[in-house]
Amino acid sequence: MKKHLVFTLALGLGSLGLSAQEKQADYGQIHGNFQTNAQYYLRDTLIDPQGDAYPDERMLAAGFLNLIYTKGDFMAGIRYENYQNNLVGLPEGFKGQGIPYRFARYKKDGFDITVGNYYEQFGSGLVFRTYEERGLGLDNAMDGLRLIVNIRPGITAKALVGRQRIYFNTGDGIVRGGDVEFNLNDFKGKAGSRNLILGASMVSRFQEAQDPIFNLPENVANAGIRANFISSNFNFFAEYAYKSQDPNSANNFIYKPGHAIYSTLSYAKDNLGILLGYKYYDNFLFRSQRVGNFTEAMINYLPPLAELHTYALPALYSYNIQANGETGIQAEVSYKFDRGTLIGGKYGTLLNINFSNSYALDKDFEYRTDIDSSQTISGTDGYKDWAGPGDVQYSQDFNVEVKTKINKSLKGTFSYYNFIYNRSALLDGVIDDRIGPDTHLKYVYVNAAVAELLWKIKPRHSLRTEAQFMHTEQDRGSWALLLLEYSIAPQWFVAVQDAYNYGNPDPDLQIHYPLVSFGYTRGTTKVQVNYGRQQQGVFCVGGICRVVPASNGFSLLLTSNF
C-alpha cells in the first residue's frame, strides 16, 4: 500500500512541474478525474420500520481518483478507491481503500499492448465484456495482459489472459481469450454505402475442481460468431454463442451446455425509423469462478433488448436479465412528422412506439432418480436442449413517446407506459426450476403516464417540470410524482421533487417522498447536494439491476475532471 501511495504522490508532484518545463522538453501529460459520493442517514421509521437501511455509522462515503499519464505512444495510469464505508444497498465487499486498478499501455506499428488492468468487449458481449458501472457497484476489470494487433487494414486480432477483479482482490479462475474481426470497407481501403463486418471470438476459464460430490470441468469455453451488414438504410447484426458444460451455483450445478442468440435489424429512411430485435439466452450466465454473488466475476454480458426507462416511476419496474433462460422480442417504430402538417404542427413532432416482451424457456427438467425430484436437479443435464418459449412470462413493455415543440420557448415530451412485470422472478429471485403447478407468481400490471415540459424563460434561464402518474393495484400500489427544476446555465440548478405513494395497500405507507436538490458547476467541477427521502426501488443499467433501499438524509456528490 505504501508503495502505491508513493507512486500516486510522485505522479501528482510530477504534474506540477510539467507546465513550467513544457517549453523546454516534452515530459508528457497527466490528466484524470475525481469523484466522491457521501450520505448522512437519518432515522425514518415510516419508510424503514426495521432500520434495515439505517447503518450504525451515520456518514458513509465512497470516492475515487484516476490519474492517467500519456507521452507519445505510451500511457500509464492508476485509480485510488476509498470506501468508508460504502453506501447502503451497494455490495459490502467494497470496504476500505486501495489501488485496485493500474496499467501500462504501449501502441506502435499496429501493436497495442496492455499490462495490468483493462476493460474489453468482444462483439455485443455474449462471449466477453468487462466494464465498470459504479451505480450498480459493478467492476469486473481484467488484471493481466492484453494484445491488440492490426494485422492489416480491416483485420484486427485481440488476445488476453488474466484474472477478474472482485472488490480489492481477483477471482480464482484464469480467463484466456481471443477475438478476430474483419471489416470489408477498411480491407478494401475505401468507404462505401455498404459494409460487412465479421467477427469470431472465444474465451475459456480455468479453475481447479476439488468438489467432493460433482465431477466439475476445470476448463469451460465460450465461443461465438457474429456478422454486421450495413447499408445506406439497413443495419443487420446477429451473434450466436455457445458455452460448454458449466455447473455452477447459479444454474444449480447442471451439466447442460448453453446457447445465446442476439440479433437486431434496423431501417432508417427520411422520417421513418424501424428496429426489430430477437434474443434467446439459455443457461448463459458465465463467471470466471463457479460461485459468485450478484455481479461478481461476470465474464460476459447479455443485452436486455428492452426499453431502458429513465423517468423515476416507470424505472421502478425496469427489466432484469434472466441469464439462466429467457427469450423475447423487441419492436420499435419512430416517425418525424414534418412541420406544417396536421400532426407535426408549427415545429414538427417526433413519435416513438416501442414494444418488448420476455418469456421463460419451456424447460422439460430431467431429474435424478436417486433423489427426490422436487428437491434438486443437480448433477444432470437439467432439461432438454433448445427449449422454446414457456408459459411463464417475465415481462411485457409497451410505451409511446411524443416529443414536440409547442412554441419558441416551450418543448414537451409526453409518454404512456403499459407493463406486465413478473415480480417473483425479476425482483424476488424465484427461478424457473422452482416453479411448479402450485407456485403462485406475483405479477404487477402497470399503466403510467409522464409529461415533461422545458420552458426557456430567458437566455440561460430555464424551468423543467415532470408530472408522472403510475397506476397499479399490485405491489406497493399507485404513485404520483411532481418535479420542478430551475436552471441558470451553465452553473446553477435547484430542483424540488415529491413522489407520493397514495395507492399503497397499507394506509400507514401512503406517504410522501420529498427531495430537494441543489447543484453548482464551475469549469469541470460539479457539486450536488440532496436532502430528503428516497423511495425503495430498482436501479438498472443495461438489464442488470440492484435494489435501492428506502432512505432519508443528506447526500453530497462532487466530481471534477482535469
ZAVORO-705662 format. One record per residue (C-alpha): residue number from 1; residue in one letter; x, y, z. Coordinates in nm, 2 decimals, decimal comma, padded with zeros to 4 digits. Layout:
REM ZAVORO-705662
  pos  code      px      py      pz
  NUM     a       X       Y       Z
...
REM end
This chain:
REM ZAVORO-705662
  pos  code      px      py      pz
    1     m   00,00   00,00   00,00
    2     k   00,28   00,25   00,09
    3     k   00,45   00,19  -00,25
    4     h   00,12   00,26  -00,43
    5     l   00,07   00,59  -00,23
    6     v   00,43   00,70  -00,31
    7     f   00,37   00,63  -00,68
    8     t   00,05   00,84  -00,66
    9     l   00,23   01,13  -00,49
   10     a   00,51   01,11  -00,74
   11     l   00,27   01,14  -01,03
   12     g   00,10   01,43  -00,87
   13     l   00,42   01,62  -00,80
   14     g   00,54   01,54  -01,14
   15     s   00,23   01,71  -01,29
   16     l   00,31   02,04  -01,10
   17     g   00,64   02,07  -01,29
   18     l   00,51   01,99  -01,63
   19     s   00,36   02,34  -01,71
   20     a   00,68   02,52  -01,60
   21     q   00,90   02,30  -01,81
   22     e   00,69   02,22  -02,11
   23     k   00,86   02,48  -02,32
   24     q   01,20   02,32  -02,25
   25     a   01,11   01,95  -02,30
   26     d   00,81   01,72  -02,35
   27     y   00,76   01,52  -02,03
   28     g   00,41   01,41  -02,12
   29     q   00,08   01,50  -01,97
   30     i  -00,12   01,39  -01,67
   31     h  -00,49   01,41  -01,66
   32     g  -00,77   01,23  -01,47
   33     n  -01,08   01,27  -01,27
   34     f  -01,20   01,27  -00,91
   35     q  -01,54   01,18  -00,75
   36     t  -01,67   01,14  -00,40
   37     n  -02,02   01,04  -00,30
   38     a  -02,13   01,08   00,06
   39     q  -02,45   01,03   00,25
   40     y  -02,56   01,11   00,61
   41     y  -02,85   00,89   00,71
   42     l  -03,15   01,00   00,92
   43     r  -03,38   00,76   01,10
   44     d  -03,72   00,73   00,93
   45     t  -03,95   00,47   01,09
   46     l  -04,22   00,52   00,83
   47     i  -04,02   00,41   00,52
   48     d  -03,78   00,18   00,71
   49     p  -03,95   00,05   01,03
   50     q  -03,69  -00,22   01,09
   51     g  -03,39   00,00   01,04
   52     d  -03,25  -00,22   00,76
   53     a  -03,13   00,08   00,57
   54     y  -03,02   00,28   00,88
   55     p  -02,65   00,20   00,93
   56     d  -02,47   00,21   01,27
   57     e  -02,23   00,45   01,10
   58     r  -02,44   00,75   01,01
   59     m  -02,20   00,90   00,75
   60     l  -02,10   00,67   00,46
   61     a  -01,88   00,77   00,17
   62     a  -01,72   00,63  -00,14
   63     g  -01,47   00,80  -00,38
   64     f  -01,20   00,75  -00,63
   65     l  -00,92   00,93  -00,81
   66     n  -00,80   00,84  -01,16
   67     l  -00,45   00,95  -01,28
   68     i  -00,35   00,89  -01,64
   69     y  -00,01   00,97  -01,78
   70     t   00,05   00,99  -02,15
   71     k   00,36   01,06  -02,36
   72     g   00,37   00,97  -02,73
   73     d   00,28   00,61  -02,77
   74     f   00,30   00,53  -02,40
   75     m   00,02   00,55  -02,14
   76     a   00,00   00,45  -01,78
   77     g  -00,25   00,51  -01,50
   78     i  -00,37   00,42  -01,16
   79     r  -00,71   00,45  -00,97
   80     y  -00,72   00,50  -00,60
   81     e  -01,05   00,40  -00,44
   82     n  -01,18   00,47  -00,09
   83     y  -01,49   00,32   00,08
   84     q  -01,55   00,45   00,43
   85     n  -01,79   00,27   00,43
   86     n  -01,98   00,21   00,11
   87     l  -02,34   00,34   00,07
   88     v  -02,63   00,13   00,18
   89     g  -02,75  -00,10  -00,10
   90     l  -02,42  -00,14  -00,27
   91     p  -02,20  -00,46  -00,24
   92     e  -02,05  -00,49   00,11
   93     g  -01,72  -00,62  -00,05
   94     f  -01,63  -00,26  -00,13
   95     k  -01,48  -00,17   00,20
   96     g  -01,16   00,00   00,29
   97     q  -00,91   00,17   00,05
   98     g  -00,65   00,07  -00,21
   99     i  -00,53   00,09  -00,57
  100     p  -00,72  -00,19  -00,74
  101     y  -00,67  -00,05  -01,09
  102     r  -00,33   00,02  -01,25
  103     f  -00,19  -00,03  -01,60
  104     a   00,07   00,05  -01,86
  105     r  -00,01   00,06  -02,23
  106     y   00,21   00,10  -02,54
  107     k   00,08   00,14  -02,90
  108     k   00,31   00,14  -03,21
  109     d   00,33  -00,01  -03,56
  110     g  -00,01  -00,17  -03,53
  111     f   00,06  -00,33  -03,19
  112     d  -00,13  -00,23  -02,88
  113     i   00,00  -00,39  -02,56
  114     t  -00,16  -00,35  -02,21
  115     v  -00,01  -00,48  -01,89
  116     g  -00,22  -00,47  -01,57
  117     n  -00,59  -00,38  -01,56
  118     y  -00,81  -00,32  -01,86
  119     y  -01,16  -00,33  -01,99
  120     e  -01,25  -00,51  -02,31
  121     q  -01,55  -00,63  -02,52
  122     f  -01,59  -00,88  -02,80
  123     g  -01,89  -00,82  -03,02
  124     s  -02,22  -00,75  -02,83
  125     g  -02,07  -00,90  -02,52
  126     l  -02,22  -01,25  -02,53
  127     v  -01,87  -01,41  -02,51
  128     f  -01,68  -01,14  -02,33
  129     r  -01,73  -00,80  -02,18
  130     t  -01,56  -00,63  -01,88
  131     y  -01,67  -00,29  -01,78
  132     e  -01,74  -00,06  -01,48
  133     e  -02,08   00,07  -01,37
  134     r  -02,05   00,25  -01,03
  135     g  -02,42   00,29  -00,98
  136     l  -02,45  -00,09  -00,96
  137     g  -02,13  -00,15  -00,77
  138     l  -02,01  -00,34  -01,08
  139     d  -01,64  -00,35  -01,18
  140     n  -01,52  -00,68  -01,34
  141     a  -01,19  -00,54  -01,48
  142     m  -00,93  -00,78  -01,60
  143     d  -00,59  -00,80  -01,44
  144     g  -00,33  -00,95  -01,67
  145     l  -00,21  -00,90  -02,03
  146     r  -00,39  -00,79  -02,35
  147     l  -00,25  -00,77  -02,70
  148     i  -00,43  -00,60  -03,00
  149     v  -00,28  -00,63  -03,34
  150     n  -00,39  -00,46  -03,66
  151     i  -00,28  -00,73  -03,89
  152     r  -00,36  -00,51  -04,19
  153     p  -00,63  -00,26  -04,26
  154     g  -00,96  -00,43  -04,20
  155     i  -00,83  -00,72  -03,99
  156     t  -00,79  -00,68  -03,62
  157     a  -00,70  -00,96  -03,37
  158     k  -00,71  -00,95  -02,99
  159     a  -00,57  -01,19  -02,73
  160     l  -00,59  -01,16  -02,35
  161     v  -00,52  -01,35  -02,03
  162     g  -00,57  -01,27  -01,66
  163     r  -00,80  -01,28  -01,36
  164     q  -01,10  -01,07  -01,29
  165     r  -01,14  -00,81  -01,02
  166     i  -01,36  -00,90  -00,72
  167     y  -01,36  -00,59  -00,49
  168     f  -00,99  -00,55  -00,38
  169     n  -00,89  -00,90  -00,49
  170     t  -00,90  -01,12  -00,80
  171     g  -01,11  -01,43  -00,87
  172     d  -00,99  -01,79  -00,86
  173     g  -01,04  -01,85  -01,23
  174     i  -00,79  -01,78  -01,50
  175     v  -00,95  -01,62  -01,81
  176     r  -00,80  -01,66  -02,16
  177     g  -00,95  -01,55  -02,48
  178     g  -00,91  -01,41  -02,83
  179     d  -01,11  -01,22  -03,09
  180     v  -01,07  -01,15  -03,46
  181     e  -01,27  -00,90  -03,67
  182     f  -01,28  -00,84  -04,04
  183     n  -01,41  -00,50  -04,18
  184     l  -01,47  -00,52  -04,55
  185     n  -01,45  -00,14  -04,63
  186     d  -01,13  -00,10  -04,43
  187     f  -00,99  -00,40  -04,60
  188     k  -01,06  -00,25  -04,94
  189     g  -00,93   00,08  -04,83
  190     k  -01,24   00,29  -04,93
  191     a  -01,56   00,39  -04,77
  192     g  -01,89   00,29  -04,93
  193     s  -02,27   00,29  -04,87
  194     r  -02,24  -00,08  -04,78
  195     n  -02,02  -00,26  -04,54
  196     l  -01,98  -00,61  -04,39
  197     i  -01,81  -00,67  -04,06
  198     l  -01,75  -01,03  -03,95
  199     g  -01,61  -01,15  -03,62
  200     a  -01,53  -01,46  -03,41
  201     s  -01,43  -01,49  -03,05
  202     m  -01,35  -01,75  -02,78
  203     v  -01,29  -01,72  -02,41
  204     s  -01,21  -02,00  -02,16
  205     r  -01,20  -02,02  -01,79
  206     f  -00,97  -02,24  -01,59
  207     q  -01,05  -02,31  -01,22
  208     e  -00,93  -02,61  -01,02
  209     a  -01,20  -02,85  -00,91
  210     q  -01,19  -03,03  -00,58
  211     d  -01,56  -03,09  -00,52
  212     p  -01,64  -03,40  -00,31
  213     i  -01,97  -03,46  -00,49
  214     f  -01,95  -03,34  -00,85
  215     n  -01,70  -03,41  -01,12
  216     l  -01,66  -03,05  -01,23
  217     p  -01,49  -02,94  -01,55
  218     e  -01,19  -02,73  -01,48
  219     n  -01,19  -02,57  -01,83
  220     v  -01,51  -02,40  -01,96
  221     a  -01,52  -02,25  -02,30
  222     n  -01,75  -01,98  -02,45
  223     a  -01,72  -01,92  -02,83
  224     g  -01,92  -01,71  -03,07
  225     i  -01,95  -01,58  -03,43
  226     r  -02,11  -01,25  -03,54
  227     a  -02,20  -01,06  -03,86
  228     n  -02,30  -00,70  -03,91
  229     f  -02,42  -00,59  -04,26
  230     i  -02,46  -00,21  -04,30
  231     s  -02,62  -00,04  -04,60
  232     s  -02,75   00,32  -04,65
  233     n  -03,08   00,23  -04,50
  234     f  -03,04  -00,11  -04,33
  235     n  -02,83  -00,24  -04,04
  236     f  -02,84  -00,61  -03,96
  237     f  -02,65  -00,75  -03,67
  238     a  -02,66  -01,11  -03,55
  239     e  -02,44  -01,30  -03,30
  240     y  -02,45  -01,66  -03,18
  241     a  -02,25  -01,80  -02,89
  242     y  -02,21  -02,15  -02,74
  243     k  -02,09  -02,23  -02,38
  244     s  -01,96  -02,57  -02,28
  245     q  -02,08  -02,75  -01,97
  246     d  -02,05  -02,51  -01,67
  247     p  -02,20  -02,65  -01,35
  248     n  -02,22  -02,35  -01,11
  249     s  -02,41  -02,20  -00,82
  250     a  -02,64  -02,00  -01,05
  251     n  -02,77  -02,29  -01,26
  252     n  -02,79  -02,54  -00,97
  253     f  -02,49  -02,74  -01,09
  254     i  -02,64  -02,88  -01,41
  255     y  -02,42  -03,01  -01,70
  256     k  -02,62  -02,87  -01,99
  257     p  -02,43  -02,66  -02,25
  258     g  -02,55  -02,30  -02,30
  259     h  -02,67  -02,11  -02,61
  260     a  -02,72  -01,74  -02,68
  261     i  -02,86  -01,56  -02,98
  262     y  -02,88  -01,18  -03,01
  263     s  -03,00  -01,01  -03,33
  264     t  -03,12  -00,67  -03,44
  265     l  -03,25  -00,53  -03,77
  266     s  -03,29  -00,16  -03,82
  267     y  -03,42   00,05  -04,11
  268     a  -03,40   00,43  -04,14
  269     k  -03,51   00,65  -04,43
  270     d  -03,63   01,00  -04,44
  271     n  -03,86   01,05  -04,14
  272     l  -03,91   00,68  -04,06
  273     g  -03,71   00,45  -03,83
  274     i  -03,78   00,08  -03,75
  275     l  -03,60  -00,15  -03,51
  276     l  -03,66  -00,53  -03,47
  277     g  -03,48  -00,75  -03,22
  278     y  -03,47  -01,11  -03,10
  279     k  -03,29  -01,27  -02,81
  280     y  -03,25  -01,63  -02,68
  281     y  -03,04  -01,69  -02,37
  282     d  -03,02  -02,05  -02,24
  283     n  -02,81  -02,13  -01,94
  284     f  -02,57  -01,85  -02,03
  285     l  -02,45  -01,69  -01,71
  286     f  -02,07  -01,71  -01,73
  287     r  -01,84  -01,62  -01,44
  288     s  -01,47  -01,65  -01,40
  289     q  -01,54  -01,87  -01,09
  290     r  -01,82  -02,12  -01,02
  291     v  -01,96  -01,94  -00,72
  292     g  -02,04  -01,57  -00,71
  293     n  -02,30  -01,32  -00,58
  294     f  -02,48  -01,06  -00,79
  295     t  -02,24  -00,92  -01,05
  296     e  -01,92  -01,07  -00,91
  297     a  -01,67  -01,21  -01,17
  298     m  -01,91  -01,18  -01,46
  299     i  -01,72  -01,26  -01,79
  300     n  -02,00  -01,19  -02,04
  301     y  -02,29  -00,95  -02,09
  302     l  -02,64  -01,03  -02,22
  303     p  -02,81  -00,73  -02,39
  304     p  -03,17  -00,69  -02,24
  305     l  -03,34  -00,60  -02,57
  306     a  -03,59  -00,38  -02,38
  307     e  -03,65  -00,01  -02,34
  308     l  -03,43   00,14  -02,07
  309     h  -03,66   00,38  -01,88
  310     t  -03,51   00,70  -01,73
  311     y  -03,82   00,85  -01,56
  312     a  -03,84   00,77  -01,19
  313     l  -04,18   00,59  -01,17
  314     p  -04,16   00,37  -01,49
  315     a  -03,80   00,28  -01,39
  316     l  -03,93   00,12  -01,07
  317     y  -04,02  -00,18  -01,29
  318     s  -03,72  -00,20  -01,52
  319     y  -03,63  -00,53  -01,67
  320     n  -03,37  -00,76  -01,52
  321     i  -03,20  -01,01  -01,74
  322     q  -03,26  -01,38  -01,66
  323     a  -02,94  -01,54  -01,77
  324     n  -03,05  -01,90  -01,68
  325     g  -03,30  -01,89  -01,96
  326     e  -03,52  -01,64  -02,14
  327     t  -03,64  -01,55  -02,49
  328     g  -03,81  -01,24  -02,63
  329     i  -03,85  -00,98  -02,90
  330     q  -03,85  -00,60  -02,93
  331     a  -04,00  -00,38  -03,20
  332     e  -03,97   00,00  -03,22
  333     v  -04,11   00,25  -03,48
  334     s  -04,03   00,62  -03,48
  335     y  -04,16   00,88  -03,72
  336     k  -04,09   01,25  -03,75
  337     f  -04,40   01,44  -03,86
  338     d  -04,28   01,75  -04,06
  339     r  -04,36   02,10  -03,96
  340     g  -04,67   02,24  -04,12
  341     t  -04,86   01,91  -04,12
  342     l  -05,16   01,83  -03,91
  343     i  -04,97   01,63  -03,65
  344     g  -04,63   01,80  -03,70
  345     g  -04,77   02,14  -03,61
  346     k  -04,57   02,45  -03,65
  347     y  -04,23   02,30  -03,54
  348     g  -04,26   01,92  -03,61
  349     t  -04,34   01,62  -03,39
  350     l  -04,15   01,30  -03,32
  351     l  -04,35   00,99  -03,24
  352     n  -04,19   00,67  -03,10
  353     i  -04,37   00,34  -03,03
  354     n  -04,19   00,06  -02,85
  355     f  -04,29  -00,30  -02,76
  356     s  -04,09  -00,58  -02,60
  357     n  -04,15  -00,90  -02,41
  358     s  -03,96  -01,18  -02,24
  359     y  -04,06  -01,53  -02,15
  360     a  -03,90  -01,82  -01,96
  361     l  -03,80  -02,12  -02,16
  362     d  -04,02  -02,43  -02,18
  363     k  -03,78  -02,65  -01,98
  364     d  -03,85  -03,02  -01,96
  365     f  -03,65  -03,09  -01,65
  366     e  -03,46  -03,42  -01,62
  367     y  -03,45  -03,52  -01,26
  368     r  -03,20  -03,76  -01,10
  369     t  -03,36  -04,09  -01,00
  370     d  -03,17  -04,14  -00,68
  371     i  -03,31  -03,83  -00,50
  372     d  -03,64  -03,66  -00,45
  373     s  -03,72  -03,48  -00,78
  374     s  -03,88  -03,19  -00,60
  375     q  -03,56  -03,10  -00,43
  376     t  -03,29  -03,07  -00,69
  377     i  -03,17  -03,13  -01,05
  378     s  -02,80  -03,10  -00,97
  379     g  -02,58  -03,35  -01,15
  380     t  -02,79  -03,39  -01,46
  381     d  -02,83  -03,21  -01,79
  382     g  -03,11  -03,02  -01,63
  383     y  -03,35  -03,00  -01,92
  384     k  -03,38  -03,06  -02,29
  385     d  -03,17  -02,86  -02,53
  386     w  -03,31  -02,57  -02,74
  387     a  -03,63  -02,52  -02,54
  388     g  -03,89  -02,28  -02,68
  389     p  -04,08  -02,01  -02,51
  390     g  -04,26  -02,13  -02,20
  391     d  -04,58  -02,03  -02,02
  392     v  -04,42  -01,81  -01,77
  393     q  -04,40  -01,45  -01,88
  394     y  -04,12  -01,24  -01,73
  395     s  -04,22  -00,90  -01,87
  396     q  -04,41  -00,71  -02,14
  397     d  -04,35  -00,34  -02,21
  398     f  -04,55  -00,12  -02,44
  399     n  -04,48   00,25  -02,44
  400     v  -04,54   00,55  -02,66
  401     e  -04,35   00,88  -02,66
  402     v  -04,43   01,21  -02,83
  403     k  -04,18   01,49  -02,85
  404     t  -04,28   01,83  -02,98
  405     k  -04,20   02,20  -02,97
  406     i  -04,51   02,39  -02,86
  407     n  -04,37   02,74  -02,92
  408     k  -04,03   02,91  -02,95
  409     s  -03,97   02,88  -02,57
  410     l  -04,16   02,56  -02,47
  411     k  -04,08   02,20  -02,55
  412     g  -04,27   01,90  -02,44
  413     t  -04,23   01,52  -02,41
  414     f  -04,53   01,31  -02,34
  415     s  -04,52   00,93  -02,26
  416     y  -04,75   00,64  -02,19
  417     y  -04,64   00,31  -02,05
  418     n  -04,81  -00,03  -02,01
  419     f  -04,62  -00,30  -01,82
  420     i  -04,66  -00,66  -01,72
  421     y  -04,39  -00,73  -01,46
  422     n  -04,32  -01,07  -01,30
  423     r  -04,21  -00,95  -00,96
  424     s  -04,15  -01,31  -00,83
  425     a  -03,88  -01,38  -01,09
  426     l  -03,74  -01,03  -01,16
  427     l  -03,72  -00,90  -00,81
  428     d  -03,78  -01,18  -00,56
  429     g  -03,55  -01,42  -00,74
  430     v  -03,78  -01,71  -00,80
  431     i  -03,61  -01,92  -01,07
  432     d  -03,78  -02,14  -01,32
  433     d  -03,66  -02,47  -01,19
  434     r  -03,85  -02,40  -00,86
  435     i  -04,18  -02,30  -01,04
  436     g  -04,43  -02,58  -01,01
  437     p  -04,80  -02,61  -01,09
  438     d  -04,90  -02,49  -00,74
  439     t  -04,65  -02,20  -00,74
  440     h  -04,82  -01,86  -00,71
  441     l  -04,63  -01,59  -00,91
  442     k  -04,67  -01,23  -00,82
  443     y  -04,73  -01,01  -01,13
  444     v  -04,76  -00,63  -01,14
  445     y  -04,98  -00,47  -01,40
  446     v  -04,89  -00,11  -01,46
  447     n  -05,03   00,19  -01,65
  448     a  -04,82   00,50  -01,64
  449     a  -04,80   00,85  -01,80
  450     v  -04,53   01,12  -01,79
  451     a  -04,55   01,48  -01,91
  452     e  -04,22   01,67  -01,92
  453     l  -04,21   02,04  -02,02
  454     l  -03,90   02,26  -02,07
  455     w  -03,96   02,63  -02,07
  456     k  -03,67   02,86  -02,17
  457     i  -03,77   03,17  -01,97
  458     k  -03,48   03,39  -02,10
  459     p  -03,12   03,33  -02,21
  460     r  -02,95   03,09  -01,97
  461     h  -03,27   03,05  -01,75
  462     s  -03,50   02,75  -01,79
  463     l  -03,76   02,57  -01,59
  464     r  -03,81   02,19  -01,64
  465     t  -04,12   02,01  -01,50
  466     e  -04,21   01,65  -01,48
  467     a  -04,56   01,52  -01,39
  468     q  -04,56   01,14  -01,35
  469     f  -04,85   00,91  -01,27
  470     m  -04,84   00,53  -01,23
  471     h  -05,15   00,32  -01,16
  472     t  -05,13  -00,04  -01,03
  473     e  -05,33  -00,25  -00,79
  474     q  -05,04  -00,48  -00,71
  475     d  -04,71  -00,45  -00,52
  476     r  -04,70  -00,10  -00,35
  477     g  -04,99   00,04  -00,54
  478     s  -05,02   00,36  -00,73
  479     w  -04,78   00,66  -00,74
  480     a  -04,77   01,02  -00,84
  481     l  -04,46   01,24  -00,88
  482     l  -04,41   01,61  -00,95
  483     l  -04,07   01,77  -01,02
  484     l  -03,97   02,13  -01,07
  485     e  -03,61   02,21  -01,17
  486     y  -03,48   02,57  -01,23
  487     s  -03,15   02,61  -01,41
  488     i  -02,92   02,90  -01,47
  489     a  -02,68   02,77  -01,74
  490     p  -02,41   02,66  -01,71
  491     q  -02,36   02,69  -01,34
  492     w  -02,66   02,66  -01,12
  493     f  -02,97   02,44  -01,07
  494     v  -03,22   02,38  -00,79
  495     a  -03,49   02,11  -00,80
  496     v  -03,78   02,01  -00,58
  497     q  -03,95   01,67  -00,62
  498     d  -04,22   01,49  -00,44
  499     a  -04,32   01,12  -00,50
  500     y  -04,65   01,02  -00,34
  501     n  -04,74   00,66  -00,29
  502     y  -05,11   00,73  -00,25
  503     g  -05,22   00,38  -00,35
  504     n  -05,02   00,17  -00,11
  505     p  -05,24  -00,11   00,03
  506     d  -05,10  -00,03   00,38
  507     p  -05,26   00,31   00,48
  508     d  -04,97   00,38   00,70
  509     l  -04,74   00,37   00,40
  510     q  -04,94   00,61   00,18
  511     i  -04,68   00,87   00,23
  512     h  -04,48   01,14   00,05
  513     y  -04,11   01,12  -00,05
  514     p  -04,00   01,48  -00,08
  515     l  -03,65   01,55  -00,22
  516     v  -03,46   01,88  -00,27
  517     s  -03,15   01,91  -00,48
  518     f  -02,90   02,19  -00,54
  519     g  -02,61   02,19  -00,79
  520     y  -02,33   02,42  -00,89
  521     t  -02,08   02,38  -01,17
  522     r  -01,75   02,57  -01,22
  523     g  -01,54   02,47  -01,51
  524     t  -01,51   02,09  -01,49
  525     t  -01,61   02,06  -01,13
  526     k  -01,96   01,99  -01,02
  527     v  -02,11   01,98  -00,67
  528     q  -02,46   01,85  -00,60
  529     v  -02,64   01,83  -00,26
  530     n  -02,96   01,64  -00,19
  531     y  -03,19   01,62   00,11
  532     g  -03,50   01,41   00,15
  533     r  -03,65   01,07   00,12
  534     q  -03,55   00,81  -00,14
  535     q  -03,82   00,55  -00,22
  536     q  -03,73   00,19  -00,24
  537     g  -03,69   00,07  -00,60
  538     v  -03,49  -00,10  -00,86
  539     f  -03,19   00,07  -01,03
  540     c  -03,10  -00,09  -01,36
  541     v  -02,83  -00,03  -01,62
  542     g  -02,84  -00,24  -01,94
  543     g  -03,06  -00,51  -01,79
  544     i  -02,85  -00,55  -01,48
  545     c  -03,03  -00,43  -01,17
  546     r  -02,99  -00,38  -00,79
  547     v  -03,24  -00,29  -00,53
  548     v  -03,22   00,06  -00,39
  549     p  -03,34   00,06  -00,03
  550     a  -03,56   00,34   00,11
  551     s  -03,36   00,60   00,29
  552     n  -03,37   00,95   00,43
  553     g  -03,09   01,20   00,48
  554     f  -02,84   01,43   00,32
  555     s  -02,62   01,33   00,02
  556     l  -02,32   01,50  -00,15
  557     l  -02,18   01,43  -00,49
  558     l  -01,86   01,60  -00,60
  559     t  -01,70   01,54  -00,94
  560     s  -01,40   01,70  -01,12
  561     n  -01,20   01,64  -01,43
  562     f  -00,86   01,78  -01,51
REM end
